[in-house]
């Protein structure tokens, strides 16, 4: 991870806008555990698979960016 220069942060959450921050990936993974079962309420396996695949890709992308020291946005 890098060292922040200006201390720019996301309001309310406090995630760094300058360097990698693992808290974003953790936040997304935690909320995926809420939304994937909700997708199951549709009764469609495709909806569950698409939601799980989408969240998995997003979490992995954010995690990789954080490990490289890149800002999330």
N, C-alpha and C positions, 0 to 999 in steps of 0.2 A: 504494500500500500504506500501511497505517497504522503506527503505532508501538505496539508491545506495551507494556502497562502492568505486568502482573505477570510476564510471561515464561512463561506457561503453555504447555507443550509436550506433544506426544504422546510417551509413553515409548518409548525405543529409536529411533524415527525422527527425533524432534526437530522435527516440523512444528508450526507455531504454532497454538494454539487460540484466539487473539485476533484475528489479522489474516490477510489473504490470504497464501497460501504456494504458489508455483508448483511446488514440489517434489512435491506430491501428484499433480498432473496428469501430471508427468513420470514418476513412479513407475507410475501406472496405464497410461500409454501404452506404457511399456517392457514391462510384463508382458502387455499385450494382444498384443504381438508373439510371446509364448510361447504364450498360450492359444488364439488364433484358429487357428493351425495344428493344435493339439491337437484342436480341435473338428472339424477336417477328418478326423480318424481315424475319426469315426463314419460317414463315407461319405455324409453328408447335406449337400447344399448349404444347406438351410434352417438347419441347426445352425451352419454357418460364418457365414451372413449374420446370424443372430440374435446370435451372439456378437460379431461385428464391429460390428453396429449398437448393441448394448448398451454395449460398451466405448467406442465413439465418442461416444455420448450422455453417458456418465459423465465421460469426459475433458473434453469441451467444457463440461459443467456445472461441473466443478471448476476448469477454467481461467478461465471467466467469473467465478466467485465470487472467485477469487484476484485477478483484475484489478480487481474492484470493491472489494477490500480486506476482504471478508467472510471469517470463519473457515470452514474446510471442514466442521466438524461443528456 
